[in-house]
Amino acid sequence: RAGQRSRVNLGVLCLHGEGVPQDIAEAARLFRWAAEQGNVASQLYLGRLLLGVADAGRALPAAPGEAARFVAQAAQQTEDENSRLEALAKLSEYAHDPDVVKACCVG
């Protein structure tokens, strides 16, 4: 768990260019590692980046189906109601996208 938190924290620094050069791709790589380990915060950060939501003025190319998978995992895992509602609200914005529906609802 400490390794996950460290990568999420470093990802946030890379995302915003705080104390390190801004590097969206490196932030996404760090978030992806932690997200695949089940870290809810990184699943939400990565989901936002893959949905094309600009953080710090730039975002990754949109990949809504992949983003939906991480955001849906976060919504299912978190016990924090605010995080769950944030994840579900983000998914609902993309409910018209067939890739999002497939990633969330077809299993």
N, CA, C and O atoms as a GROMACS GRO file, in nm:
protein
  428
    1ARG      N    1   0.081  -0.120   0.000
    1ARG     CA    2   0.000   0.000   0.000
    1ARG      C    3   0.085   0.126   0.000
    1ARG      O    4   0.050   0.224  -0.066
    2ALA      N    5   0.196   0.125   0.072
    2ALA     CA    6   0.282   0.244   0.076
    2ALA      C    7   0.338   0.273  -0.062
    2ALA      O    8   0.350   0.389  -0.101
    3GLY      N    9   0.373   0.167  -0.136
    3GLY     CA   10   0.424   0.184  -0.272
    3GLY      C   11   0.319   0.244  -0.364
    3GLY      O   12   0.351   0.326  -0.450
    4GLN      N   13   0.194   0.203  -0.345
    4GLN     CA   14   0.085   0.260  -0.425
    4GLN      C   15   0.070   0.408  -0.396
    4GLN      O   16   0.062   0.490  -0.488
    5ARG      N   17   0.066   0.442  -0.269
    5ARG     CA   18   0.049   0.583  -0.231
    5ARG      C   19   0.165   0.668  -0.283
    5ARG      O   20   0.144   0.779  -0.330
    6SER      N   21   0.286   0.613  -0.275
    6SER     CA   22   0.403   0.688  -0.324
    6SER      C   23   0.391   0.715  -0.473
    6SER      O   24   0.422   0.825  -0.519
    7ARG      N   25   0.348   0.616  -0.549
    7ARG     CA   26   0.334   0.635  -0.694
    7ARG      C   27   0.222   0.732  -0.727
    7ARG      O   28   0.234   0.812  -0.820
    8VAL      N   29   0.113   0.726  -0.652
    8VAL     CA   30   0.004   0.821  -0.675
    8VAL      C   31   0.053   0.962  -0.645
    8VAL      O   32   0.028   1.054  -0.723
    9ASN      N   33   0.123   0.980  -0.533
    9ASN     CA   34   0.174   1.112  -0.497
    9ASN      C   35   0.272   1.164  -0.602
    9ASN      O   36   0.265   1.281  -0.640
   10LEU      N   37   0.362   1.079  -0.648
   10LEU     CA   38   0.456   1.120  -0.752
   10LEU      C   39   0.382   1.151  -0.882
   10LEU      O   40   0.417   1.244  -0.954
   11GLY      N   41   0.279   1.072  -0.911
   11GLY     CA   42   0.197   1.098  -1.030
   11GLY      C   43   0.132   1.235  -1.025
   11GLY      O   44   0.127   1.306  -1.126
   12VAL      N   45   0.082   1.273  -0.908
   12VAL     CA   46   0.020   1.405  -0.893
   12VAL      C   47   0.124   1.514  -0.916
   12VAL      O   48   0.095   1.615  -0.981
   13LEU      N   49   0.244   1.495  -0.862
   13LEU     CA   50   0.350   1.594  -0.884
   13LEU      C   51   0.384   1.606  -1.032
   13LEU      O   52   0.399   1.716  -1.084
   14CYS      N   53   0.396   1.492  -1.100
   14CYS     CA   54   0.425   1.494  -1.245
   14CYS      C   55   0.310   1.557  -1.323
   14CYS      O   56   0.332   1.630  -1.419
   15LEU      N   57   0.188   1.528  -1.282
   15LEU     CA   58   0.071   1.581  -1.351
   15LEU      C   59   0.069   1.732  -1.349
   15LEU      O   60   0.037   1.797  -1.449
   16HIS      N   61   0.102   1.789  -1.235
   16HIS     CA   62   0.094   1.934  -1.218
   16HIS      C   63   0.229   2.006  -1.232
   16HIS      O   64   0.234   2.129  -1.230
   17GLY      N   65   0.337   1.929  -1.245
   17GLY     CA   66   0.469   1.991  -1.258
   17GLY      C   67   0.514   2.059  -1.130
   17GLY      O   68   0.576   2.165  -1.134
   18GLU      N   69   0.483   1.998  -1.018
   18GLU     CA   70   0.518   2.055  -0.888
   18GLU      C   71   0.647   1.990  -0.838
   18GLU      O   72   0.645   1.875  -0.794
   19GLY      N   73   0.757   2.062  -0.844
   19GLY     CA   74   0.885   2.012  -0.797
   19GLY      C   75   0.956   1.922  -0.897
   19GLY      O   76   1.072   1.887  -0.877
   20VAL      N   77   0.887   1.885  -1.002
   20VAL     CA   78   0.943   1.804  -1.111
   20VAL      C   79   0.888   1.860  -1.241
   20VAL      O   80   0.786   1.928  -1.240
   21PRO      N   81   0.954   1.832  -1.354
   21PRO     CA   82   0.898   1.878  -1.481
   21PRO      C   83   0.761   1.814  -1.505
   21PRO      O   84   0.741   1.696  -1.477
   22GLN      N   85   0.668   1.892  -1.557
   22GLN     CA   86   0.536   1.837  -1.586
   22GLN      C   87   0.549   1.730  -1.694
   22GLN      O   88   0.609   1.753  -1.799
   23ASP      N   89   0.492   1.614  -1.668
   23ASP     CA   90   0.499   1.502  -1.760
   23ASP      C   91   0.372   1.420  -1.746
   23ASP      O   92   0.362   1.333  -1.660
   24ILE      N   93   0.274   1.448  -1.832
   24ILE     CA   94   0.143   1.383  -1.826
   24ILE      C   95   0.157   1.233  -1.850
   24ILE      O   96   0.092   1.152  -1.784
   25ALA      N   97   0.242   1.195  -1.946
   25ALA     CA   98   0.259   1.052  -1.977
   25ALA      C   99   0.317   0.977  -1.858
   25ALA      O  100   0.274   0.865  -1.828
   26GLU      N  101   0.413   1.036  -1.789
   26GLU     CA  102   0.471   0.971  -1.671
   26GLU      C  103   0.368   0.965  -1.559
   26GLU      O  104   0.361   0.864  -1.488
   27ALA      N  105   0.289   1.069  -1.542
   27ALA     CA  106   0.182   1.066  -1.442
   27ALA      C  107   0.086   0.952  -1.471
   27ALA      O  108   0.048   0.877  -1.381
   28ALA      N  109   0.048   0.938  -1.597
   28ALA     CA  110  -0.044   0.831  -1.635
   28ALA      C  111   0.018   0.694  -1.609
   28ALA      O  112  -0.051   0.602  -1.564
   29ARG      N  113   0.148   0.679  -1.637
   29ARG     CA  114   0.215   0.551  -1.614
   29ARG      C  115   0.213   0.516  -1.464
   29ARG      O  116   0.186   0.402  -1.427
   30LEU      N  117   0.241   0.615  -1.381
   30LEU     CA  118   0.240   0.592  -1.236
   30LEU      C  119   0.098   0.561  -1.186
   30LEU      O  120   0.079   0.470  -1.106
   31PHE      N  121   0.001   0.638  -1.235
   31PHE     CA  122  -0.138   0.612  -1.195
   31PHE      C  123  -0.182   0.473  -1.242
   31PHE      O  124  -0.251   0.403  -1.168
   32ARG      N  125  -0.143   0.435  -1.364
   32ARG     CA  126  -0.184   0.304  -1.417
   32ARG      C  127  -0.131   0.191  -1.329
   32ARG      O  128  -0.204   0.096  -1.298
   33TRP      N  129  -0.004   0.201  -1.289
   33TRP     CA  130   0.053   0.096  -1.205
   33TRP      C  131  -0.029   0.080  -1.077
   33TRP      O  132  -0.069  -0.031  -1.041
   34ALA      N  133  -0.054   0.191  -1.010
   34ALA     CA  134  -0.130   0.185  -0.885
   34ALA      C  135  -0.276   0.146  -0.909
   34ALA      O  136  -0.334   0.074  -0.828
   35ALA      N  137  -0.334   0.193  -1.019
   35ALA     CA  138  -0.473   0.160  -1.051
   35ALA      C  139  -0.489   0.010  -1.072
   35ALA      O  140  -0.589  -0.049  -1.029
   36GLU      N  141  -0.393  -0.050  -1.137
   36GLU     CA  142  -0.400  -0.195  -1.160
   36GLU      C  143  -0.381  -0.274  -1.032
   36GLU      O  144  -0.414  -0.393  -1.026
   37GLN      N  145  -0.327  -0.210  -0.929
   37GLN     CA  146  -0.314  -0.272  -0.797
   37GLN      C  147  -0.439  -0.247  -0.712
   37GLN      O  148  -0.447  -0.294  -0.598
   38GLY      N  149  -0.536  -0.174  -0.766
   38GLY     CA  150  -0.660  -0.150  -0.695
   38GLY      C  151  -0.668  -0.019  -0.620
   38GLY      O  152  -0.759  -0.001  -0.539
   39ASN      N  153  -0.575   0.073  -0.642
   39ASN     CA  154  -0.577   0.200  -0.571
   39ASN      C  155  -0.685   0.291  -0.629
   39ASN      O  156  -0.679   0.328  -0.746
   40VAL      N  157  -0.782   0.326  -0.547
   40VAL     CA  158  -0.900   0.401  -0.592
   40VAL      C  159  -0.862   0.540  -0.643
   40VAL      O  160  -0.909   0.582  -0.748
   41ALA      N  161  -0.777   0.612  -0.570
   41ALA     CA  162  -0.739   0.747  -0.612
   41ALA      C  163  -0.675   0.745  -0.750
   41ALA      O  164  -0.705   0.829  -0.834
   42SER      N  165  -0.586   0.648  -0.773
   42SER     CA  166  -0.519   0.642  -0.903
   42SER      C  167  -0.616   0.601  -1.013
   42SER      O  168  -0.602   0.645  -1.127
   43GLN      N  169  -0.714   0.517  -0.981
   43GLN     CA  170  -0.814   0.480  -1.080
   43GLN      C  171  -0.893   0.604  -1.124
   43GLN      O  172  -0.924   0.619  -1.242
   44LEU      N  173  -0.924   0.690  -1.029
   44LEU     CA  174  -0.997   0.813  -1.063
   44LEU      C  175  -0.909   0.911  -1.142
   44LEU      O  176  -0.955   0.969  -1.241
   45TYR      N  177  -0.784   0.929  -1.099
   45TYR     CA  178  -0.693   1.017  -1.174
   45TYR      C  179  -0.674   0.966  -1.317
   45TYR      O  180  -0.685   1.042  -1.412
   46LEU      N  181  -0.646   0.837  -1.331
   46LEU     CA  182  -0.622   0.781  -1.464
   46LEU      C  183  -0.749   0.788  -1.548
   46LEU      O  184  -0.743   0.817  -1.668
   47GLY      N  185  -0.861   0.760  -1.486
   47GLY     CA  186  -0.987   0.770  -1.559
   47GLY      C  187  -1.009   0.909  -1.614
   47GLY      O  188  -1.050   0.925  -1.730
   48ARG      N  189  -0.983   1.011  -1.532
   48ARG     CA  190  -0.999   1.149  -1.579
   48ARG      C  191  -0.906   1.179  -1.696
   48ARG      O  192  -0.946   1.242  -1.794
   49LEU      N  193  -0.782   1.134  -1.687
   49LEU     CA  194  -0.687   1.158  -1.796
   49LEU      C  195  -0.731   1.087  -1.924
   49LEU      O  196  -0.724   1.144  -2.032
   50LEU      N  197  -0.777   0.963  -1.910
   50LEU     CA  198  -0.817   0.886  -2.027
   50LEU      C  199  -0.951   0.932  -2.085
   50LEU      O  200  -0.982   0.903  -2.201
   51LEU      N  201  -1.029   1.003  -2.006
   51LEU     CA  202  -1.153   1.061  -2.059
   51LEU      C  203  -1.126   1.192  -2.131
   51LEU      O  204  -1.216   1.253  -2.188
   52GLY      N  205  -0.999   1.235  -2.128
   52GLY     CA  206  -0.964   1.359  -2.196
   52GLY      C  207  -0.993   1.482  -2.113
   52GLY      O  208  -0.997   1.594  -2.166
   53VAL      N  209  -1.013   1.464  -1.983
   53VAL     CA  210  -1.035   1.577  -1.894
   53VAL      C  211  -0.901   1.644  -1.870
   53VAL      O  212  -0.809   1.582  -1.817
   54ALA      N  213  -0.890   1.768  -1.909
   54ALA     CA  214  -0.762   1.838  -1.900
   54ALA      C  215  -0.730   1.874  -1.755
   54ALA      O  216  -0.805   1.946  -1.690
   55ASP      N  217  -0.620   1.822  -1.708
   55ASP     CA  218  -0.564   1.862  -1.579
   55ASP      C  219  -0.437   1.937  -1.613
   55ASP      O  220  -0.358   1.891  -1.696
   56ALA      N  221  -0.415   2.048  -1.553
   56ALA     CA  222  -0.297   2.129  -1.578
   56ALA      C  223  -0.287   2.168  -1.725
   56ALA      O  224  -0.177   2.184  -1.779
   57GLY      N  225  -0.402   2.182  -1.790
   57GLY     CA  226  -0.404   2.233  -1.927
   57GLY      C  227  -0.385   2.130  -2.036
   57GLY      O  228  -0.402   2.164  -2.154
   58ARG      N  229  -0.352   2.008  -2.004
   58ARG     CA  230  -0.332   1.906  -2.107
   58ARG      C  231  -0.389   1.774  -2.059
   58ARG      O  232  -0.404   1.752  -1.938
   59ALA      N  233  -0.420   1.688  -2.152
   59ALA     CA  234  -0.469   1.555  -2.118
   59ALA      C  235  -0.414   1.456  -2.220
   59ALA      O  236  -0.355   1.494  -2.321
   60LEU      N  237  -0.433   1.330  -2.190
   60LEU     CA  238  -0.394   1.224  -2.283
   60LEU      C  239  -0.500   1.214  -2.393
   60LEU      O  240  -0.610   1.267  -2.378
   61PRO      N  241  -0.467   1.147  -2.503
   61PRO     CA  242  -0.573   1.120  -2.601
   61PRO      C  243  -0.685   1.040  -2.533
   61PRO      O  244  -0.659   0.949  -2.456
   62ALA      N  245  -0.807   1.076  -2.563
   62ALA     CA  246  -0.921   1.014  -2.496
   62ALA      C  247  -0.929   0.865  -2.529
   62ALA      O  248  -0.911   0.824  -2.644
   63ALA      N  249  -0.956   0.786  -2.428
   63ALA     CA  250  -0.978   0.642  -2.440
   63ALA      C  251  -1.092   0.608  -2.344
   63ALA      O  252  -1.070   0.548  -2.239
   64PRO      N  253  -1.216   0.646  -2.382
   64PRO     CA  254  -1.326   0.636  -2.287
   64PRO      C  255  -1.356   0.495  -2.238
   64PRO      O  256  -1.395   0.477  -2.122
   65GLY      N  257  -1.340   0.395  -2.322
   65GLY     CA  258  -1.367   0.259  -2.276
   65GLY      C  259  -1.272   0.216  -2.167
   65GLY      O  260  -1.315   0.158  -2.066
   66GLU      N  261  -1.144   0.243  -2.185
   66GLU     CA  262  -1.044   0.209  -2.084
   66GLU      C  263  -1.065   0.293  -1.958
   66GLU      O  264  -1.053   0.244  -1.846
   67ALA      N  265  -1.095   0.420  -1.978
   67ALA     CA  266  -1.121   0.508  -1.864
   67ALA      C  267  -1.238   0.456  -1.782
   67ALA      O  268  -1.233   0.454  -1.660
   68ALA      N  269  -1.342   0.415  -1.851
   68ALA     CA  270  -1.462   0.367  -1.782
   68ALA      C  271  -1.431   0.246  -1.695
   68ALA      O  272  -1.486   0.231  -1.586
   69ARG      N  273  -1.344   0.160  -1.743
   69ARG     CA  274  -1.308   0.041  -1.666
   69ARG      C  275  -1.246   0.081  -1.532
   69ARG      O  276  -1.282   0.026  -1.428
   70PHE      N  277  -1.154   0.178  -1.535
   70PHE     CA  278  -1.088   0.221  -1.411
   70PHE      C  279  -1.184   0.298  -1.321
   70PHE      O  280  -1.183   0.278  -1.199
   71VAL      N  281  -1.265   0.384  -1.378
   71VAL     CA  282  -1.358   0.464  -1.297
   71VAL      C  283  -1.464   0.373  -1.235
   71VAL      O  284  -1.503   0.392  -1.120
   72ALA      N  285  -1.512   0.275  -1.312
   72ALA     CA  286  -1.611   0.181  -1.257
   72ALA      C  287  -1.550   0.098  -1.144
   72ALA      O  288  -1.618   0.072  -1.044
   73GLN      N  289  -1.425   0.057  -1.158
   73GLN     CA  290  -1.358  -0.017  -1.050
   73GLN      C  291  -1.351   0.069  -0.924
   73GLN      O  292  -1.374   0.021  -0.814
   74ALA      N  293  -1.317   0.197  -0.942
   74ALA     CA  294  -1.309   0.287  -0.827
   74ALA      C  295  -1.445   0.298  -0.759
   74ALA      O  296  -1.453   0.294  -0.636
   75ALA      N  297  -1.550   0.312  -0.838
   75ALA     CA  298  -1.685   0.326  -0.781
   75ALA      C  299  -1.725   0.201  -0.704
   75ALA      O  300  -1.792   0.209  -0.601
   76GLN      N  301  -1.684   0.085  -0.753
   76GLN     CA  302  -1.720  -0.041  -0.687
   76GLN      C  303  -1.639  -0.064  -0.560
   76GLN      O  304  -1.690  -0.125  -0.466
   77GLN      N  305  -1.515  -0.019  -0.556
   77GLN     CA  306  -1.425  -0.051  -0.445
   77GLN      C  307  -1.432   0.046  -0.328
   77GLN      O  308  -1.414   0.006  -0.213
   78THR      N  309  -1.457   0.172  -0.357
   78THR     CA  310  -1.443   0.273  -0.252
   78THR      C  311  -1.557   0.264  -0.150
   78THR      O  312  -1.672   0.237  -0.184
   79GLU      N  313  -1.521   0.289  -0.027
   79GLU     CA  314  -1.620   0.300   0.079
   79GLU      C  315  -1.655   0.446   0.106
   79GLU      O  316  -1.749   0.477   0.179
   80ASP      N  317  -1.577   0.535   0.044
   80ASP     CA  318  -1.600   0.679   0.059
   80ASP      C  319  -1.712   0.721  -0.036
   80ASP      O  320  -1.696   0.716  -0.158
   81GLU      N  321  -1.822   0.763   0.020
   81GLU     CA  322  -1.939   0.797  -0.061
   81GLU      C  323  -1.912   0.911  -0.158
   81GLU      O  324  -1.964   0.911  -0.269
   82ASN      N  325  -1.832   1.009  -0.118
   82ASN     CA  326  -1.800   1.120  -0.209
   82ASN      C  327  -1.721   1.071  -0.330
   82ASN      O  328  -1.747   1.114  -0.442
   83SER      N  329  -1.625   0.982  -0.307
   83SER     CA  330  -1.548   0.927  -0.420
   83SER      C  331  -1.637   0.844  -0.510
   83SER      O  332  -1.624   0.849  -0.633
   84ARG      N  333  -1.727   0.767  -0.451
   84ARG     CA  334  -1.820   0.685  -0.530
   84ARG      C  335  -1.909   0.774  -0.617
   84ARG      O  336  -1.928   0.747  -0.736
   85LEU      N  337  -1.962   0.880  -0.558
   85LEU     CA  338  -2.048   0.971  -0.633
   85LEU      C  339  -1.970   1.044  -0.743
   85LEU      O  340  -2.022   1.064  -0.852
   86GLU      N  341  -1.846   1.082  -0.714
   86GLU     CA  342  -1.763   1.147  -0.815
   86GLU      C  343  -1.741   1.052  -0.933
   86GLU      O  344  -1.752   1.093  -1.049
   87ALA      N  345  -1.709   0.928  -0.904
   87ALA     CA  346  -1.685   0.830  -1.011
   87ALA      C  347  -1.811   0.806  -1.093
   87ALA      O  348  -1.805   0.804  -1.216
   88LEU      N  349  -1.923   0.789  -1.026
   88LEU     CA  350  -2.048   0.765  -1.098
   88LEU      C  351  -2.090   0.887  -1.181
   88LEU      O  352  -2.142   0.872  -1.291
   89ALA      N  353  -2.068   1.005  -1.128
   89ALA     CA  354  -2.100   1.127  -1.203
   89ALA      C  355  -2.014   1.136  -1.329
   89ALA      O  356  -2.064   1.172  -1.435
   90LYS      N  357  -1.886   1.103  -1.316
   90LYS     CA  358  -1.796   1.107  -1.431
   90LYS      C  359  -1.841   1.006  -1.536
   90LYS      O  360  -1.841   1.037  -1.655
   91LEU      N  361  -1.878   0.887  -1.492
   91LEU     CA  362  -1.926   0.787  -1.588
   91LEU      C  363  -2.055   0.831  -1.656
   91LEU      O  364  -2.073   0.809  -1.776
   92SER      N  365  -2.143   0.894  -1.582
   92SER     CA  366  -2.272   0.933  -1.640
   92SER      C  367  -2.255   1.037  -1.750
   92SER      O  368  -2.338   1.045  -1.841
   93GLU      N  369  -2.148   1.116  -1.743
   93GLU     CA  370  -2.122   1.214  -1.849
   93GLU      C  371  -2.092   1.147  -1.982
   93GLU      O  372  -2.108   1.208  -2.088
   94TYR      N  373  -2.048   1.022  -1.977
   94TYR     CA  374  -2.008   0.951  -2.098
   94TYR      C  375  -2.099   0.833  -2.128
   94TYR      O  376  -2.063   0.744  -2.205
   95ALA      N  377  -2.218   0.831  -2.066
   95ALA     CA  378  -2.309   0.717  -2.082
   95ALA      C  379  -2.353   0.697  -2.226
   95ALA      O  380  -2.395   0.587  -2.263
   96HIS      N  381  -2.344   0.800  -2.309
   96HIS     CA  382  -2.383   0.788  -2.450
   96HIS      C  383  -2.278   0.717  -2.534
   96HIS      O  384  -2.305   0.677  -2.647
   97ASP      N  385  -2.158   0.700  -2.479
   97ASP     CA  386  -2.048   0.641  -2.554
   97ASP      C  387  -2.055   0.488  -2.544
   97ASP      O  388  -2.049   0.434  -2.434
   98PRO      N  389  -2.068   0.418  -2.658
   98PRO     CA  390  -2.080   0.271  -2.653
   98PRO      C  391  -1.960   0.202  -2.588
   98PRO      O  392  -1.977   0.097  -2.525
   99ASP      N  393  -1.840   0.259  -2.601
   99ASP     CA  394  -1.723   0.199  -2.538
   99ASP      C  395  -1.733   0.204  -2.386
   99ASP      O  396  -1.691   0.111  -2.317
  100VAL      N  397  -1.789   0.312  -2.335
  100VAL     CA  398  -1.805   0.326  -2.191
  100VAL      C  399  -1.909   0.228  -2.141
  100VAL      O  400  -1.887   0.160  -2.040
  101VAL      N  401  -2.021   0.219  -2.210
  101VAL     CA  402  -2.126   0.126  -2.170
  101VAL      C  403  -2.074  -0.017  -2.172
  101VAL      O  404  -2.099  -0.094  -2.080
  102LYS      N  405  -2.001  -0.053  -2.275
  102LYS     CA  406  -1.947  -0.188  -2.287
  102LYS      C  407  -1.849  -0.216  -2.174
  102LYS      O  408  -1.853  -0.324  -2.115
  103ALA      N  409  -1.761  -0.123  -2.142
  103ALA     CA  410  -1.660  -0.143  -2.038
  103ALA      C  411  -1.724  -0.155  -1.900
  103ALA      O  412  -1.675  -0.228  -1.814
  104CYS      N  413  -1.834  -0.083  -1.879
  104CYS     CA  414  -1.897  -0.082  -1.747
  104CYS      C  415  -2.002  -0.191  -1.727
  104CYS      O  416  -2.019  -0.243  -1.617
  105CYS      N  417  -2.069  -0.223  -1.833
  105CYS     CA  418  -2.191  -0.303  -1.816
  105CYS      C  419  -2.188  -0.440  -1.881
  105CYS      O  420  -2.271  -0.525  -1.849
  106VAL      N  421  -2.094  -0.465  -1.970
  106VAL     CA  422  -2.088  -0.594  -2.038
  106VAL      C  423  -1.969  -0.668  -1.981
  106VAL      O  424  -1.857  -0.618  -1.986
  107GLY      N  425  -1.992  -0.783  -1.930
  107GLY     CA  426  -1.880  -0.846  -1.865
  107GLY      C  427  -1.861  -0.985  -1.903
  107GLY      O  428  -1.769  -1.050  -1.854
   0.00000   0.00000   0.00000
